[in-house]
């Protein structure tokens, strides 16, 4: 087994997990990208764990289906179209991961019974053509252990996107085989580069897949969503107790919301909360699903007050309004926090000495006399701090988020047992967003509603099924 293979295994699975435990978690991840019989474009998930890969792929697939296709009936998705959608989606994610790696792209394939351990181990040499790779079905009964599987994989490198797209399409059956999800995950990791990933992860000793529960880490989710394996979900970088904590640096194409924010364990920044397309990965304590809509008005340009909040928070001295973004699903929240409690949206603060910098960044009047006047007004008790709430009220009064008040929404959960009638299908509903809480419009209090309220505080949801869709 090559050193690169060992590095890859340590990055994904860790170094201290017992072989038996590794096999147990590994088996839960051995599935392909398989479409539902009940919903042509919906991917199925067989066991807990691989949602960390399947849900992002589903989200980007929906982005391409809803916003790059001219077909009128988007839910009617024949097999040939599914093939093209999936392959283009995988290429898009690989392209995003490769932006820091000099335009080099990798595909990892499995040579079942075709090569010795020495020749099949990962290497930098060109691989055999895909026609020499045998494929099994997604539900293959053959068991292949953790160690043996990693002895029978190899890497292929591509220097252009055109070559990559041809290879991904050529190897379509491989993505649906028993190891398709893992092979794609490994392809993303090697395209990104192991060292690049280690430089972005907050704690490089923590594996991307939890060795006990089998859930993907936030770094893995962020890598698939943004191309960067940072461990946090806030905007920009933060300083906390002398440590630099990396966050999200630009608006994501697909967003992320988490129930853990509703439980006040973390705070998602606007780059993930307000993506380019109205599609969000939704995280519970143990699972990832997808919430989406077709109305692009939901992702209208950032309002001035939203921009002001984001800029103000970047000057917050230790990310005071945030906790670390680790532990947003599937694992216990990180014990390292910047405060003992989580503040509300408008409870961040900055030293009054930074008020001038913030106002300059927002193109507000910033001459010294005016700055001193504002310091006295915003900090009448002379505490030396400026609170976010009064700052927004002073310069951006009555500016809420823009967007429609009512819109059609859909929810996807890849686990059969979590779906209505145990069929993996999109659940349709209507969302109503009011500027205030109206008791007459209040619906039931469900996890999905509590999660969505982290973006739309007064959202109400009416689903077409007898029960609200499950986040687990």
C-alpha positions in Angstrom: 0.0 0.0 0.0 1.5 3.4 -1.0 2.2 6.3 1.3 -0.4 8.4 -0.5 -3.0 5.7 0.2 -2.1 5.7 3.9 -2.3 9.5 4.0 -5.7 9.4 2.4 -7.0 6.8 4.8 -5.7 8.7 7.8 -7.3 11.9 6.6 -10.7 10.3 6.1 -10.9 7.6 8.7 -8.2 8.6 11.3 -5.3 6.6 12.7 -6.6 5.1 16.0 -9.8 3.4 15.0 -9.9 -0.4 15.4 -10.1 -2.5 12.3 -13.5 -3.9 13.3 -14.9 -0.5 13.9 -13.5 0.8 10.7 -15.1 -2.1 8.8 -18.5 -1.3 10.4 -18.4 2.4 9.5 -16.9 1.6 6.1 -19.8 -0.7 5.2 -22.3 2.1 5.9 -20.4 4.2 3.4 -20.2 1.5 0.7 -23.0 2.6 -1.7 -23.3 4.3 -5.1 -25.2 7.2 -6.4 -28.5 5.5 -6.9 -31.7 7.3 -8.0 -35.1 6.7 -6.4 -37.7 4.7 -8.2 -40.3 7.2 -7.0 -38.5 10.5 -7.9 -36.4 10.5 -11.0 -33.8 13.1 -9.8 -33.6 12.2 -6.1 -30.7 10.1 -4.8 -31.3 7.4 -2.3 -29.2 6.8 0.9 -29.1 3.4 2.4 -27.4 3.9 5.8 -26.5 6.7 8.1 -23.2 8.6 7.3 -22.8 9.1 3.6 -25.3 12.0 3.6 -22.2 14.2 4.0 -21.5 13.4 0.3 -24.9 12.5 -1.1 -26.8 15.6 0.2 -24.3 18.1 -1.4 -24.3 16.2 -4.6 -28.1 16.2 -4.5 -28.1 20.0 -3.9 -25.8 20.7 -6.8 -27.8 18.3 -9.0 -30.9 20.3 -8.2 -29.1 23.6 -9.0 -28.3 22.3 -12.5 -31.8 20.8 -13.0 -33.7 23.8 -11.8 -31.6 26.7 -13.1 -29.6 25.4 -16.1 -32.4 23.3 -17.8 -35.1 24.7 -20.0 -37.5 21.7 -19.5 -40.9 22.6 -18.2 -41.5 19.5 -16.1 -38.4 19.4 -13.9 -39.6 16.3 -11.9 -39.8 14.2 -15.0 -36.2 13.0 -15.3 -35.6 10.0 -17.7 -32.5 7.8 -17.3 -30.3 9.4 -19.9 -30.9 12.9 -18.5 -30.1 11.6 -15.0 -26.8 10.3 -16.3 -25.9 13.6 -17.7 -27.1 15.5 -14.6 -25.1 13.4 -12.2 -21.9 13.5 -14.2 -22.0 17.2 -14.8 -22.7 17.7 -11.1 -19.7 15.6 -10.0 -17.5 17.5 -12.4 -18.7 20.8 -11.0 -17.8 19.8 -7.5 -14.4 18.5 -8.6 -13.8 21.7 -10.5 -14.5 23.7 -7.3 -12.2 21.5 -5.3 -9.4 21.9 -7.8 -9.3 25.7 -7.9 -6.3 25.6 -5.5 -4.4 22.8 -7.1 -3.1 24.3 -10.4 -6.0 23.0 -12.4 -5.1 19.4 -11.9 -8.0 17.0 -11.4 -8.1 13.4 -10.1 -10.4 10.4 -10.3 -10.1 7.4 -8.0 -11.3 4.1 -9.4 -11.5 0.6 -8.1 -9.9 -2.3 -9.8 -11.9 -5.3 -8.5 -9.7 -8.4 -8.8 -7.7 -6.9 -11.6 -4.5 -5.8 -9.9 -2.0 -6.8 -7.2 -1.7 -4.6 -4.1 1.5 -3.1 -5.4 0.2 -2.0 -8.8 -3.3 -1.1 -7.7 -2.3 1.2 -4.8 -2.7 4.9 -5.4 0.2 6.4 -7.4 0.8 9.4 -9.5 1.3 7.4 -12.7 -1.3 7.3 -15.4 -4.0 4.8 -14.8 -5.4 2.1 -17.1 -8.4 3.0 -19.2 -11.7 2.8 -17.5 -12.8 -0.1 -19.7 -10.4 -2.3 -17.7 -12.2 -1.4 -14.5 -14.9 -4.0 -13.5 -18.0 -2.6 -11.9 -20.5 -4.0 -9.4 -24.0 -2.9 -9.0 -24.9 -0.4 -6.2 -26.5 -3.2 -4.2 -23.7 -5.8 -4.8 -23.7 -8.6 -2.2 -20.0 -9.1 -2.4 -18.3 -7.9 0.7 -14.9 -6.2 0.4 -13.1 -5.3 3.6 -11.7 -1.9 4.5 -8.0 -2.8 4.0 -8.6 -4.8 0.8 -10.6 -2.1 -0.8 -7.9 0.5 -0.2 -5.4 -1.9 -1.8 -7.5 -2.0 -4.9 -7.9 1.6 -5.8 -5.9 3.8 -8.1 -5.7 7.4 -9.1 -6.0 9.0 -12.6 -4.9 12.5 -13.2 -6.3 15.0 -15.8 -4.9 18.4 -16.8 -8.1 19.9 -18.3 -11.8 20.0 -17.5 -12.7 18.6 -20.9 -10.6 15.4 -20.2 -12.2 15.2 -16.7 -15.7 15.5 -18.0 -15.1 12.8 -20.6 -13.7 10.5 -18.0 -16.5 11.1 -15.5 -19.1 10.4 -18.2 -17.2 7.3 -19.4 -17.1 5.9 -15.9 -20.8 6.5 -15.2 -21.4 2.9 -14.1 -18.7 3.2 -11.5 -20.5 6.1 -9.7 -23.5 3.8 -9.3 -21.5 0.8 -8.1 -21.1 -0.3 -4.5 -18.2 2.1 -3.8 -19.3 5.0 -6.0 -19.8 7.5 -3.1 -16.4 6.7 -1.6 -14.6 6.8 -4.9 -16.0 10.2 -5.6 -15.1 11.4 -2.1 -11.5 10.3 -2.6 -11.5 11.9 -6.0 -12.5 15.3 -4.5 -9.9 14.9 -1.7 -7.0 14.2 -4.1 -8.1 16.9 -6.5 -8.1 19.3 -3.6 -4.7 18.0 -2.3 -4.2 16.4 1.1 -1.8 19.1 2.3 -4.2 21.8 1.2 -7.0 20.2 3.2 -4.8 19.8 6.3 -3.9 23.5 6.0 -7.6 24.5 6.1 -9.0 22.1 8.7 -8.9 23.5 12.2 -7.7 20.3 13.8 -6.0 18.1 11.2 -5.8 15.2 13.6 -9.6 14.9 13.5 -10.7 12.6 10.6 -13.2 13.7 8.0 -15.5 10.8 8.9 -16.2 10.3 12.6 -14.7 6.9 13.5 -17.4 6.2 16.1 -20.6 7.5 14.5 -19.6 7.6 10.8 -20.9 11.1 10.2 -19.0 13.5 7.9 -17.3 16.5 9.5 -18.2 20.1 8.9 -14.9 20.4 7.1 -16.0 17.7 4.6 -19.4 19.4 4.1 -17.8 22.8 3.5 -15.3 21.3 1.1 -18.1 19.8 -1.1 -20.1 23.0 -0.8 -17.4 25.7 -1.3 -14.2 23.9 -2.4 -12.6 24.8 1.0 -12.3 22.4 3.9 -12.6 25.0 6.7 -14.1 23.8 9.9 -16.4 26.8 10.6 -19.6 28.2 9.1 -19.2 31.9 9.8 -18.1 34.6 7.3 -14.4 35.3 7.1 -11.7 34.4 9.6 -11.9 35.0 13.3 -9.4 35.5 16.1 -10.3 33.5 19.3 -7.9 33.4 22.2 -5.0 34.1 19.9 -5.9 31.5 17.4 -7.0 32.2 13.8 -10.2 30.3 13.0 -10.9 30.0 9.2 -14.4 30.6 7.9 -16.2 31.0 4.6 -14.8 33.7 2.4 -17.4 34.2 -0.4 -21.0 33.7 -1.2 -21.6 30.0 -1.8 -23.6 28.7 -4.7 -25.6 26.3 -2.4 -26.3 27.3 1.2 -26.2 25.6 4.6 -28.6 25.9 7.5 -28.4 23.9 10.7 -30.7 23.0 13.6 -27.6 23.4 15.8 -28.0 27.2 15.3 -31.5 27.0 16.5 -30.1 25.2 19.6 -27.5 28.0 19.9 -24.5 25.9 19.4 -23.2 27.8 16.4 -24.0 30.7 14.0 -24.1 30.4 10.3 -22.8 33.4 8.3 -24.5 35.1 5.5 -22.2 33.6 2.8 -23.8 30.2 3.5 -27.2 31.4 4.8 -27.8 33.6 1.7 -26.3 31.6 -1.2 -26.5 32.4 -5.0 -29.3 29.8 -5.5 -32.3 29.1 -3.3 -31.0 25.6 -2.3 -29.8 24.8 1.2 -28.2 21.8 2.9 -30.1 21.4 6.2 -28.3 19.8 9.1 -29.9 18.1 12.1 -27.9 16.5 14.9 -27.3 13.4 12.9 -28.3 13.9 9.2 -28.2 16.1 6.2 -31.2 16.9 4.0 -31.9 19.5 1.3 -34.5 22.4 1.3 -35.0 24.2 -1.9 -37.2 26.5 -4.0 -37.4 27.7 -7.6 -37.9 31.4 -6.8 -34.7 33.3 -7.3 -36.2 36.3 -5.5 -35.3 34.3 -2.3 -31.6 35.0 -3.0 -31.9 38.7 -4.0 -28.7 40.8 -3.6 -27.7 41.5 0.0 -29.6 44.3 1.6 -27.6 47.2 3.1 -28.4 46.2 6.6 -27.3 42.6 6.0 -24.0 43.9 4.5 -23.6 46.1 7.5 -24.2 43.2 9.9 -21.6 41.1 8.1 -19.0 43.8 8.0 -19.5 44.8 11.6 -19.1 41.2 12.7 -15.8 40.9 11.0 -14.4 43.5 13.3 -15.9 41.8 16.4 -12.6 41.2 18.3 -12.9 37.5 19.0 -16.0 36.5 17.1 -17.9 37.4 20.2 -21.3 36.7 18.6 -20.2 33.2 17.5 -19.0 29.8 18.6 -16.9 27.7 16.4 -18.7 26.1 13.5 -17.6 22.6 14.5 -20.1 20.2 15.8 -23.0 21.5 13.7 -24.3 18.0 13.2 -23.6 14.4 14.1 -21.1 15.1 16.9 -21.0 16.9 20.1 -20.3 20.7 19.7 -16.7 21.7 20.2 -15.8 22.6 23.8 -13.8 25.6 22.6 -16.0 28.6 22.6 -15.4 32.3 22.3 -18.1 33.1 24.9 -20.0 31.1 27.6 -23.3 31.8 25.8 -24.4 32.5 22.3 -25.6 36.0 21.6 -28.6 36.9 19.5 -28.1 38.2 15.9 -27.8 41.8 17.0 -25.7 41.4 20.2 -22.2 41.4 18.7 -19.9 44.3 19.6 -16.7 46.1 18.7 -14.3 48.3 20.7 -15.2 51.9 20.0 -11.7 52.4 18.6 -12.8 50.3 15.6 -16.0 52.3 14.8 -14.1 54.5 12.3 -12.8 51.4 10.4 -16.3 49.9 10.3 -17.9 53.1 9.0 -15.2 53.4 6.3 -15.7 49.8 5.2 -19.4 50.6 4.8 -18.8 54.0 3.0 -20.4 55.9 5.8 -19.3 59.4 6.9 -16.1 58.9 8.8 -14.5 62.2 9.6 -13.1 62.4 13.2 -15.7 64.8 14.6 -18.6 62.7 13.4 -17.0 59.5 14.7 -16.7 61.1 18.1 -20.3 62.2 18.0 -21.4 58.7 17.1 -19.3 57.1 19.8 -21.0 59.3 22.4 -24.5 58.4 21.0 -23.9 54.7 20.6 -22.0 54.3 23.8 -23.6 56.8 26.2 -22.3 55.0 29.3 -18.7 55.2 28.1 -18.1 51.5 28.3 -15.7 51.6 25.3 -17.8 49.3 23.2 -20.3 49.7 20.3 -23.1 47.1 20.1 -24.3 45.8 16.8 -28.0 46.4 17.5 -27.9 50.1 18.2 -25.4 50.5 15.3 -27.8 49.0 12.8 -30.7 51.0 14.2 -28.8 54.2 13.8 -27.6 53.7 10.3 -30.0 51.2 8.8 -33.3 51.6 10.5 -36.3 49.5 9.3 -34.3 47.6 6.7 -35.3 43.9 6.9 -34.4 41.2 4.5 -36.0 41.4 1.0 -37.9 38.6 -0.6 -41.3 37.2 -1.3 -43.8 36.7 1.5 -45.1 33.4 0.1 -43.4 30.8 -2.0 -43.4 27.1 -2.9 -40.8 25.0 -1.2 -39.5 21.4 -1.4 -37.7 19.1 1.0 -35.5 16.1 0.2 -34.4 13.3 2.5 -32.5 10.5 1.0 -33.4 7.9 3.6 -36.4 5.8 2.7 -37.4 5.2 6.3 -37.5 9.0 6.9 -39.9 9.6 4.0 -43.7 9.6 3.8 -44.8 6.1 2.8 -41.0 5.2 2.8 -40.6 6.5 -0.7 -37.7 8.9 -1.5 -39.6 11.8 -3.0 -39.5 15.6 -2.8 -42.1 16.9 -0.3 -43.8 20.0 -1.5 -45.1 22.8 0.7 -45.9 26.5 0.9 -43.8 28.9 3.0 -45.2 32.1 4.4 -42.8 34.7 5.7 -44.2 37.6 7.7 -42.4 40.6 9.1 -43.8 39.8 12.5 -45.2 36.9 14.4 -48.9 36.4 13.7 -50.6 33.9 16.1 -53.3 33.2 13.4 -50.6 31.9 11.0 -48.6 29.8 13.5 -48.2 26.2 12.4 -46.7 23.3 14.4 -43.2 23.6 16.0 -41.1 21.1 14.1 -37.3 20.7 13.7 -37.4 21.8 10.1 -39.3 24.9 11.0 -37.0 25.7 13.9 -34.0 25.3 11.5 -35.5 27.5 8.8 -36.3 30.2 11.4 -32.5 30.8 11.7 -32.9 32.4 8.2 -36.6 33.5 8.2 -37.5 34.2 11.9 -41.2 34.3 11.2 -41.6 31.5 8.6 -44.6 29.2 8.6 -44.8 26.0 6.6 -47.8 24.2 5.1 -46.9 20.8 3.7 -48.9 18.7 1.2 -48.3 15.5 3.2 -50.0 14.6 6.5 -46.8 15.2 8.4 -43.9 17.6 8.2 -40.8 16.2 6.5 -38.1 14.8 8.8 -34.6 16.2 9.2 -33.4 12.8 10.5 
